[in-house]
Amino acid sequence: MTETQKKSLDDLVREELGAEPSQEAKDYARLLYERYRLPEAPGTAGEDAAAGE
């Protein structure tokens, strides 16, 4: 995994804005993430589940 994939969405927003984002900015970022994220590649769902244990 790359460093970007390891960061949470909130961390990425903070990094981009340079400060703690407002709740409105967080909600908007989440909306964009959900709308435009790429589908997971086959086989990655099982790896993520195993890594969480």
Buried (B, 14 or more C-beta within 10 A) or exposed (E): EEEEEEEEBEEEBBEEEEEEBEEEBBEEBEEEEEEEEEEEEEEEEEEEEEEEE
